[in-house]
Every structure is written in structure tokens, then in C-alpha cells.
Amino acid sequence: MRAVVALLLSFTAGAATASEMADSTTRRPHELKEVEVLGLKSAPDGANSAEAVTRIGSADVRRLGIDAVKDVSAIAPNFYMPDYGSRMTSSIYVRGLGARMDQPVVGLSIDNIPYLNKDAYDFDIADIENIEILRGAQTVLNGRNTMGGQINIRTMSPLRTRGLRASLRYGSGNTLSVAGSYYGAFNPSLGMSLSAQYGHTDGFFKNAYNGSRLDKENSGALRWKTAWRPTPALSVTNVAAFGVNRQGGYPYALADADVIAYNDTCAYRRTTFADGLTVAWAGKRVVVTSLTSVQYLDDRMDLDQDFTTVPYFTLTQARREWTVTQDLFTKGARGKYGWLGGVFAFHKSTSMNAPVTFKDTGIAELIEAHRNDVNPHYPIEWDSRSFVLGSDFKPSNTAVALYHESTYRTGNWRFEAGMRLDVERASLRYRSFCNTGYSTYHLMPDGSRELYSHTPVDIDDSDELHRTYVEFIPKVTVALDLPSLTAYFNFSKGYKAGGYNTQMFSDVLQQRIMNIMGMSALYTLDEIVGYEPERSFNYELGADWHAYDGLDIDAVLFLIDCRNQQLTVFPPGTTTGRIMTNAGRTRSFGAELTARWTPTDDFAARVSYGYTNATFRNYNDGRANYRGRHVPYAPSNTFFAEATWQPASLVFSGIAPSLTANVNGAGRIYWNEANDRYQNFYCLAGLSLAFTAQKWSVRLWSENLTGTRYDTFYFKSMDRSFFQRGLPARFGATLRLSLQ
């Protein structure tokens, strides 16, 4: 162990400045010797956070009914995670940054397991103890794809919780959630917990084509957690989590008709497994922590890609992915100086096939009609009324990073400096194939046709592509710590990895077929195969003010200069896929304000507001110049307010009633680069009445109480506009039991 410590001390790396996660109204500086929380990259001296952070404690989690990452949308200012598509769709937007596909802008860690694929972000989590949402670039500590922030979720520990816990939630849409957990201890230093969860919903959207429910879902999860403290200095925790999901989804309505109607199946299924081992050892002046995880993702998406009632084309994407991560770091403090440093490495290997099947109308209108308009005297006819554009991929990523952060105190001032060196190798092996053909006819003067020729279409392309990214990432913080006020200035660099546009290979095949037919292609593989990393330079000025007993105020001003921002677009023409591209430069500035007020034991209130102005400074896609236009999909405003009244005078026979009202809102949200389509600011109201006893509680709740009509998503495909409506008003009840 001493050898490991000595090795890490030679290149000490970066530290998070987040204090121990607790209820949002509580700060508990933790000492170096407390090994239960050493898996978190927290400040070694227990300092207050010198960055924008929102903490949601266990009481808030239960009161707000939070059991998934999407449930915290808008609670943290400028944090927006829309609910659309399927569980695969986990787009997050923070301060004007974000993307609909591929690399995320916010990292996610659950019980110290870092989830590197955002397609696996959206799942239910039982027994959440607390949530921490850090906004702003977290790249020095957490690496690639955290340039917008980091979400840390911790579930309950069997060393702190005992007995049986169960919950039953039922609501509109025949939505049911059942969860049960048991927490037991073999002795004071060894405990285990096992939790199981099942969810079902009939959904809220109907396909007018056949009357079926589109967003129906069944899901289940198991989690096994072991916590062992063999000595006061050593802590070992292992968490194994298994989840399954079977879902419909993609309730996209044609904008002109305002009706969801398509003929082919849309569905999403997912199976996941993750295991994370945390080992922490605390010496007299140093702590060594090892975080090891293994993750497996097996999912399949079936899509009626034209979302109409006619047979154009469908997509099936099946994927299996393994990810291994290792994070080894040390931290310590001596006098005025504190430090944290380490090494992080990961390897991700994926096997995916994504065939696009062209059907009768797609062949007739997208291929035959285009070709015959060019040469009507020699029309073509396809051999069959269905054929497949096949695509097989084997992408892989391997990376290693060194990171460091030092803290120095003098008087009331605190100075922090961090840096990270990140090296990543991205590879893609692909095979694109198509085996079909068409006949060419000669149109005779009398209108009859005679066979002129037959052309086989036999394409089988394969290759292996590689890209290497080397990135140096700095961070500097100056903070002033006073008894009731922490003020700070941050400069940090954010980084989001580049990648490959796998969803466009079917369109490249389509372009190859066009060439065979004598028609010019719109683009080639070299033009759309990849996209570059996204980088941001972040400036943040903030303050955390304990105004007086019962009132805390956090305020932040930020400016983000982003280069090569990654955008998801649909290329011109009758394409079947999406492409990730890079805008030249964007700028985002704004403000955030959070206030928490607890004037009495009977009443508590919380308000958060975020404003973002994110615009293009340099982006021309060859068709239009979008300078000065707003970056799409990121809301300009987010708002959340909540008030809870729990009168002690009404407690009867140990049963305490409480009434909670909340409202959250977002908008304006621009849907495209031209800014001619948008969702105006909207608010959703919620109300709940709870009765809490020592061993049970009942909560009656409502969401979107007023039935506000709003859109969560908009896009264009094949020159048609589609959107998805937000969920309607919903009502239900939740029963919780806690038996020791």
C-alpha cells in the first residue's frame, strides 16, 4: 500500500471541490478519516464548494417522487433533461451545452460507477439517499464528456440503514411501480442489502394507425450492495446492479396533421449490468481510493424511421457493449495545503449492426422516381419491393488520463489549481453491404416498354478507421471564505470527445447506389464519417451566502466560449439518418439563482432560476449563415419553486401531515438553427398531500396539475416536421413502509 501511495504522490491529480452530499439545507464537512464517503472526489479539508452545485437529500427525493435522473430536470437551474422518445433518449442540456446523440455533456456516477454511455442514463433507481448536480465544466476531475457538469447519485448503505423498506406507487395511465429492499448487518462492520424493483405503464400516447399504445413499458431491476469496514482505516463497498427494460416509444406526430400515425413497429429493449468496487484506505495524512467498474449494455431499437403510415423504410439497431473503468487516486491535507491526484483509464468495446430496410414506397419515391425524373425515356424498376442497406460496426475507445488539483489557504483566501492530461484512441471497424439490382427499360413511342438492361447492385465495403485525441485541461479557482459567505471565481476548460457518424453509413450506401444509376451523390463517406471534439472555456463568478438562520442563497454568473460545438442535424435530401457535425463557435452567458428558506420548523421553501443566452458566433452549414441565432434544444430559462407546510400542531397519534406545492418550467426552446420553430416558456404545477408515521407514509400527488400542453421535441426528416407532446395531467398515490 505504501508503494501505491508513493507512486500516486509522484503525479498527484485533480480534486472535486464538492463537500459531502447531504440534504440540500445541510452542510457536513467530513474529515479525512471518514472512509464511507471516500469514493467521492471531495475536497480534502472539507471546504465549501467553490462551484455551482445543487444537492437533493433523501427527504427531498421522497417528497418530489424522484426515482430517475430525468426527475431532477429544472430543479437545478439551467439543468434540462427532456422526456421524449424512449429510455434510450437521455439528452441533457446545461448552460447552452448539450447534444441529442452520441457523446453526453454531463457525466453520471451512481454509487461510484461512472456511466460512459448516455443511452443507459435513464433508468429507475430505488432507495436514493442523495443526489449531487454539479454545473459547469468538471473535466479535470471526471474527464471527457463532463463539460456541462456531473451528476453523483448515492443509494442507501447497509451500514447506515437497517430492516425492510418497501414502496408502492400507482397513478394515471395504469402506471405502477413496486420496490422492496432489505438491509442487514452480519456485524457492525459488515452489511449487505438487496433491492428489487418492477415498473409498468400502459402509456399516454396512442397510434392512430392501429389504436395501440406507443409508450407502454415494463421494467425491472435488482441491486446487491455490500459494505465492509474490516478496520477503522479501510472501507470496501461493492455494488452490483442488473436492469431490464421493454418499451414502446417514439410518439412523434406529423406537425401538419397533429396526429401520431405510423405503420411499422417502434420499440426499445435494453438489458444492463454494472458492478462497481470501491476500496478506500485512510492513513494519518493521506487517503488512497480505488474505483473499479465493469458495465454491460445489450439493447435493440426498432424504428419506423419515416413515422408515416406508408412503407418507406425502417431501422433496426442492435448493440452489445462492454466497458471497464479504473480510477485510482489519493488525497491529503497538511497545514495550509491540500491535494488530490490520480490516474483514470477505461476501455469500451461495442458490436453493433444497424440495417435500414427500404420498402415499396421508399423504393418508388426515393429511388425510382428520382432516377426516372432525370432520364424518363429509360425508366428503371427495382428487382424487389424491399431491400436492405446493411451496416455492421465495431467501435472501440481506450483512454488513460492523469489529473491533479492542489488547494492552498492563506487567511480567508483559498487558491485551487488543477490540470488533466487525457489521451484517447478511438477506432471503428465497419462493413457496409447491399445486394440487390434493378432493370432499365426503353420507353417506346406507343407507351410500351422493352427491357434494355439489368444492373446488379452488389456493394460490400469494409475498412478500419482510427483517431487519437490528446487534450490538456486546466482549471483555476480563487475563493474567499467568510463565516457566512463563500465567493469564488472559476476558470476551467471543458472537453467532449469526438467520434464517428455510424448512423449515416446507410445513407452513404444510398449515395453509392445513386452513383451506379448515373446520378451525382450529395456527399461521400470522407465528408461525414466523423466529427471533431468539442471544447469550451468557462468563466464563473459565484457566491454561496448564508444570509441568516433559515435562509441560504446561491448566485452564479457564467460565460462559456465553445469551439466546435457538436450539433445533431439531418443532412439535405431524402436521407434516412442523422449526422453529428461541428459548429464553428458558440457563446453562452447567463445567471443562476437558488434560494432556500426555512423560517420555522413547519415551513420550508425553495426557488431556483436559470437564464442562458446561447448563440452561434460562427456557423455556416453551406446553406445558411446562423451567426447570432440561438443554439437549438437548450432552454433560455428554467424555473423551479417548491413550498412545504408541515404543521406540528396537526400531528395526531404520531401521524404528521404535510402539504407540498411545486412548479417547474422551461423555455423558450428553439428547435432548429434557423430559430423559426420553438417552444415558448411553459410551467408545470404539482401538488401533494402526505401523511407520515414512524414506519409508513402515504403520499397523494399530482403532476402537470393544470394539464399544460407543451412540446418536448421537434425535428425534420425527409422535409417533414415532427414533434412530441409532453405528458398530460397525472394523479396517483405512493405508499412507503420502513420496518426495522
N, C-alpha and C positions, 0 to 999 in steps of 0.2 A: 504493500500500500504506500509506503514512503517513497518507493521508486516512482510510482504513478504520480504522486503529488509533486515530486521534484521535476518530472517531465512536463507536467502541465504548467508549473510555475515558470518554465522557460519561455512559454509563449502565451501567457495569460490572456484570456479573451473577454468578450463583452458581457455586460450585465443588464438585466432589466431593472428599471427603477420603480417597479411596481411593489407596493407593500403587500402584506399578507392579505389574501382575499377574505373578506368578511361581509357582514350586512352593510348596505350602502350607507348607513349612518354611523358606522363604527370604524375606527382605525385601531389596529392592534399591532404595533411594531413587534416583530418577532426577533428573538435573539438567535445568535449563531448556533446555539446548542440544540434548538428545536428541530429535530430531524424529520418530523412529519411533513413539513412543507418544503423540504429542501429540493424537491423535484422542480419547483418553480424557480426561475431565474430572477430572484428578488434581490433588492439592494442589501448588501451585507451588513449595513449598520441600521437597518430598519427605518430609513428616511422616508418621508412622504414622497409620493410620486411627483416627479418633475415632468409630467406629460399628461395629455388628456386621457382620462380613464373613467369608465363607468362600472361600478360594482353592484351586482344584484345578489343579495343574500337569500338564504333559504326561505325566510318569511315572505320576501318579495316574489320568489319563484312560485310558492304555493298560491299567494293571493292573486297573481296575474295569470295563473294556469300555464306556466312556461314548461314545456316538455320537449322542445326542439329549438334549434338555432334560429329558425325563422320567426319564432315568437318574440324575439328581442328586437325586431325591426322597429326603428323610430324611438325606442326607449332611450338609447344613446343618441345624442344629437348628431346629425349628418350621417347616421348609420342606417342604411336602407337595404332590405333584402326582400324583393317582391315575391309573391306566391303565384306562380303560373307554371304551365307546362306539366311536369311530373316531378318526382323526387330527384330526378337527375338534374333538374334545373335549379342550381344553387348560386345564382348570380348575387354578388354583394357590391354595393356602391358606397364609397366613403369619400366625402370631400371632393366629389367630381371624378374620382378614380373608380375603375371597375370595368368588367367585360362580361359578355354573355356566355362565352365559351372558352375552353382551354384553360389557361393559367388564371388562378384566382388572384385577387388583390388583397385579400385578408386571409391570414393563417388561422387554423383551427387546431386546438390541442384539447383532448379530453383525457383526464387522468394521466397527463404527461405523454399521451400518444399523439404525435403530430400527423394530422391527416393531410397528405400532399395532393390529393385529387379532389377538387371541389364537387365532382359528381357524386361523392359519398358524404357530403356535408349534411344533407337533410335526412335525419332520422330521429326517432323519438328516444329520449333518454330518461330513464326512471331515477328517482331519488337524487336529483341535482342538489348539491349543497351550496354552491355559489358559482357565479359567473363573473368573469372579468373581461371587459371590452376595452382594449387599448386602441386609440385612434392616432393616426399619424404613422410615419414610417417606423417599423420595428425590425428593419432588415439586419442591423448589426447583431441583434440577439437571435433572431429567428430565421434569418436567411431569405432566400428567394420567395417571391410571391407574398410578402407581408408589407408591401409598401403603403398599403392603406390602413393596416392595423393588425391586431392579433386578438383572437378570442380564446380564452382559457376557461374550461369548464371542469369542475371537480365534483365527483359524486361522493356520497357519504362513506366514511371509513368504518370498518367493523371494530376498530379500537376506540371509536368515539360514540358509536351507536349500538344499541342492543335490542334484540327482540324481533318481533314480526311487524312489518309495515305492509299495508295494502291500500289500494285506491281503485275506485270505480267511477268512471266518467261517462255520461251519456248525454247526447244532445241532438240537435237538428240534423237531418239527413241520415237518421239511424246511425249516428256516429258513436262508436263505443270504444273505450279504452280501459283495459283491465291490467293492473300491475300488482305484483306481490314480491316482497323481499324479506329475507331472513338474515339477521346479523347476530353472529355468535362468537364467543371467545373461548378457546381452549384454556387459556391462562391470560393474565394481564398483558402479556407481551405478544400474543399470537391470536389473531382473529380472522374469521372468514365471513363473507357474505355471498349470497346467491339471489339474484333477482330475475324475474321473468315478466314479460310484457306482451300483450296482444292488443292489436288495434284493428278496427273495421269501420268503414263508412260506405254508404250507398252513393255518396257524392251529391253534387248540386247542379251539374250541367248535363243536359240531355242532347243526344244526337238526333236531329230532326229527320235524318235519313232512315233510321230504323227504330227510333224510340229508346235506344239503350242509354244507360248512364255511362258517361265518359270517364268521370274521375272517381269511380269506385275503387276501393283499396282494401287489402288485407296485409297486415304486417305482424311480425313477431320478433322478439329479441331476448337474449339471455346474457347475463353478465356475472362473472365469478371474480370476486376480489379477495385477495389475501394480503393481510398486513402483518408484518413480523418485526419485532424490535428485540433482537437477541441480547443486545447490550444498550445502555443509555446512549452510546455514541453511534450505533448502527441501526439503520432502518431499511427494510426490504418490503416493497409493495409490488404485487403483480396483479394485473387486470386483464382478463380475457373476455372479449365481447363478440357475440355472434348475432347477426341480424338477417332477416329475410323480408322481402317486400314484393308484393304482386299488385300492380296498379294499372288503371287505365290512363287517362290523362290527355293532355293536349286539346283542351276545349277551345280551339281557335275558331272564331266566327268570321265569315266573309263580311268585310266592313260595309259594303254596299247593301247587303241583304239583312245584316244584323242577325244572322241565323247560323248556328253550328250545324253543318251537314256535310258528311263525307262518307264514302262507301267502303273504304278499306280499314282494317283494324289498326288502332293505335293502342299501344300498351308498353309498359315498362316493368321489368322484373329485375331484382337485384338480390344477391347473396353476399354478405360481407363477414369477414372475420378479422379481428385485431387482437394482438396480445402485446402488452407493454410491461416491461420490468424496470422498476426504479430502485436503485441501490444508492444510499446516501450514508456517508461516514463523516462524523464531525470530530475533528481534533481540537486541540486547545485554541488554535488560531486559524485553522483552515478547515474547509468543508469540501469534500470530493463527492460529486454526484454523477452517476451513470444512468442514462435513459436509453433503453433499447426497445425497439418495437418491430413487429412483423405484421404486415397487413395483406389481406387478400380481398380482391373485388372481382365478382363474376356477375356481369349484368348483360341485359339484352333490351334493345329498344326497337319496337316495330312502329313504323310511321307511314301514314298515308301522306306522302310528302307534298301533295298538291292541295290537300284539305278541301277537296270538292267531291261531288257525287259522280263524277265521270272518271274513268280509269286512265289516269295519266301515268303516274309512277309511284312506287313505294320504296322505302328504305328499311333495311334490317341491319342493325349494328350490334354485333355480339363481341364481348370483350372479356378477357381474363387478365388480371394484373396482380403482380406481387411487388411489394415494397418492403425494404428493410432499412431502418434508420438506426444510427448510433450517435448519441450526444454525450460527451464526456467533458465535464467542466469542474473547475474549482472556484471557490470564493473565500474571501477572508477580509479582515479589517485589523489594522494596527495603528492606534493613535488617530491621527487625522486622515489617514489614507486607507481606502478600501478598494478592493479589486475583485473582478470576476473574469475568468478566461477559460477557453476550452476549444475543442475540435468537434466538428459535426460532419457526418458522412451519410450518404444514402445511395441506394440503388433501386431503380424502378424498372421493371420489365413487363411489357404488355404484349399480348397477342390478340389481334382484332381483325375481324372480317366485316365488311360493310357493303354488301351488294345492293345496287339500285336496279329495280326491275321496271323496265319500260313496258307499258301496257298499250292496248289498242289505240285509245285516243291520244296518248303521248306519242306513239309512233306516227299516227296520222297527222297531227297538228304540229308537233315539234320537229319532226324529221322529214316526212314525205312532203308535207305542204311547203316547207321552206325550200327544199330542193326543187320541187316542181314549179314553184313560182319563178325560179331562176332559169329553168330550161323546160318550159311547158310542152315542147314538141317531143321530148324524150322523157316522159314521166317514169318514176320508179315506184316499185311496190315491194314492201318488205316480205321476206320469206315466211315469217310467222307474225302473229299479232302480239307476241310477247318475247322479250329477250332480256338478258341480264348483263349489266356492266359490273364485273366482279372486281373487288379490291380487297387484298389481304395486306395487313400491316404488322410489323413487329418493331414498335418504337421502344427505345430504352434510354434511360438517363442515369448517369453516375456522377456524383459530385462529392467534393470534400471542401471544407471551409475551416479557417482559423479565425477566431474572434476574440476581442479584448475590450474591456471597459474599466477605467480607473476613476475613482472618486477621491477628491481632496477637499477637506474642510478647513476653513480659517475664519474664525468668528462665526458670523451668521451666514457666511457665503459658502456655497458648495459648487465645485467645478468638476464636471464629468467629461471625459473624452473616450470615445470608443472607435473601433475600426474592425472591419471584417474583410478577409480575402476569400473570395468564393471562386472555385474552379469547377466547371461543369462540362461534361461531354454528352451531347445529345446525338442519338443515332436513329436512323429509320431504314428498315428493310421493307420493301414493298413489292407487290406483284399486282399488276392491273391487267385484266384479261376480258376478252369478249369474243364469242364465236357465234356469228350469225351471217346474214347475207341479204342481198336484195336483187331484184330483176329490173332491168331497164327495157322499156317498151318504146316502139316507134309509133307515134300517133299519125294515123293515115288520114288523107283528105276526107274520107267518108265518116270519120269519127271512130273507126275501129282501131284496135291496137295489135301490133305484132311484136313478138319477143325480139329484142335487139341484142341483149347480152345479159349475163348473170355475173354478179360480182360478189365473191365471198368476202366476209369481214372476219378476219382471224387475227386478233391482236393479243399478244402476250408479252408485256413489258415487265421487267424487274430490274431493281438496282438497290444499292445501299448508299445512304447519304449520312454525312457526319457534320456536326458543328461543335466547336469548342468555344465556351464563353469564360472569360476571366474578368472578374469585377472586383474593384477595390471600393469599399463602402465606409465612409467616415460618419461620425456623429459627435457633436459638441453641445454641452449644456452648461448654462450658468444659472444658478438658483440662489434665491435669498430666502432663508428660513427664519421666520419670526414666530413668536409664541402663537399667534392666531392667523398667520398668513404665510403661504409659500408662493413666491412669484418666481417665474423662470422664463428663460429663452432657450429654444432648441434650434439647432441646425442639424439636419440629417439628410442623407441620401437614401432614396428608395430604389428598389430594383425588382423587376419582374422578368422572368426568363423568356427567351424566345422559343420558337417551336416550329412544327410542321403543320400545314393545312391538309390533314388527311381527308376531310370531308369534300375536298374539291377534286379528288382523283377520278371520280365518276364523270365529272364534267370534262376533265382532260380527255378521257376516253371518248366522250361525246364529240369533242373537238377533233379527235383523230378520225372519227367516222366521217365528220364533215369534210375533212381533207380528202379522204378516199372518194367521196362523192363529188369532188371538184369545187368545194366551197371553202372560202377562207375562214380560218379559225380566229376567234376573238383573242385568245391567249394561249400560252403554252405552259408546260409544267414548270419550266425555269422561272416563269414570271410569278407564279402563285404558290410555289412549293413551300416556302417558309416565310416567317415573319421575324423581325428583329426584337431584341429585348427592349423593355420599356424602363426608362429611368426618370426619377423625379428628384428635385432639390427642394426640400421642405424647410420653411421658416415658421416657427410657432412661438407666440408670446402668450403666456397664461398665468393664471393665479388661482389658488385654492384658499378661500377665505372663510375662516370660522368666525362669522360676524358676531354672534353672541350665542349663548346657550340655546340650542334648538334650531339654529339657522346656519346652514353651510352653503356657500356659493362658489361655483367653479366657472371661470370665464376664460375663453381662448380666442385669439386671433391667429389666422394662419394664411400663408401664401405658399403655393406649390407651383413650381416651374417644371413641367413634364415634357420630356423629349421622347419622340417615337411612341406616343400613346397608342396602345393596341385597341383596335376597333373591329367589331364584327359587322360585316357588310355582305349583301347579296350582290355578286358581280352582275354586270349588264347582260341582257339577253335572257333566253329561256333556260336558265341554269337550274340545276337540282340541288346545289349545295351552298354552303356558306363559306366565307373566307375571312381569315383574320388578317388585317392589314395594319400599317402603322401611319398614324397622322404625324405630320412633321413636328408640331409643337403645340401644347395647350398650356393655359394658365388658369389656376384656380385660386380664389381667395374667399375668405368668409369669416364667420364668427360662430361661437358656440357658447351657450349659457345653460347652466344647470343649477337649480336651487332646491334644497331640501329643508323643510321647515317642520319642526316638531315642537309646537308651543306648549303642549300638555301631553300627559300620558294617554289621553283619549283621542288625540287628533294628530295626523301626520299628512303632509302634502309634499308633492314633488313635481317640478316643472323642468322640462328641457327643451331647448330650441336650437336648431342649427340652420345656418344660412350658407349657401355655396353659390358662387358665381364662377362657373367653369366654361371657358370659351376657347375656341381654336385661335391660335396665333399664326399658324402656318399649316394649312391643309388644303391641297388641291388634288382631287382624285382623277383629274383628266377630263372631267365633265363639268365641274363647277369649283369655284373657289369659296371655301367656307370660313374664311377669316372673319372673326367677330361673332360667329354663330355659337350657340350653346352646345356643349358636349351632350350627346343623347343618353337617355336612360338614367342619368344621375339627377335626383331631385334637387331643385333650388332651395327648398325649405323642408325641414322636418320638425315635427312638434309632438310633444308628449306631456300630458298633465294627469295627475292622479291625486285623489284625496281619500283618506280612510278615517272613518269615525268609529271608535270602539269604546263606547261609554261604560266606564266601570260601574256606574250606578244601575245599569241594566243587567248586570251579571246575576244569574239566578241558578241556584243548585250547581254551581261550578260551570255553567254554560255561559260563554261570553259571546254576545252578538257583535257583528261589525258590518259596516256598510262601506263599500268602495265604489267610487265613480272614476272613470278614466276616459281619456280621449287621445287619439293619436292621429297624426295627419302627415301628408307628404305632397309635394308639388311646388311649382309646375315641373312636369317631367316631359322633356322633348323626346319624340320618338324617332327622329331622323336628323341627319346632319343639316338638312335644309331648314329645320325648325318650323315646318308648315303643318306638322301634326304634333299634338301634345295633349297631356292630361293636366287639367287645372288642379290647383290645390284642393284637397278634399280631407275631411275629418271623419273618423270612425269612433263612435261612442260605445262605451261598455259600462255595465253596472253589475255589481254582485252583492249578495247578502249572505253572510257566513255565520254559522253557529259553531263555536269551538269549545270542546271539553278537553279533559286531560288526555283521553285515549282516542278521541274521534273528532271529526269535524264534518260539517255538511256545508257546501257552498252552492248557492243558486246563482247562475251567471247568464249574462247576455253579451254578445259581441256584434258590432255593427248594428246597434240597437235601433237606429233610425232607418235602416235599410238603404244607406247611401249607395248610389250607383256610380261606379268608377271603373277604370281600366287598369290592369296590371301589366299589360304587354301589348305591343303593336309591332308588326313587321310587314314587309312586302316580299312577295315571291311570285315570279312569273308575271310581274306587273299587276298583281292583285294585292289588295290590302287586307290584312287580317288583324284581329285583336282578341284579347281575352278579358272578360269581365272579372271584377273582384267578387269575393264571396258575399252572399246576401246576409240578411239578419239571421242570427243563430242564437238558440237558447238551450240551456241544459243545466245539469246538476253534477256535482262531484262529491263523492263520499270518501273520506280517508280514515284509516284505522292505524293506531300505533300501540302495540301490545308488548310489554316487556316482561 
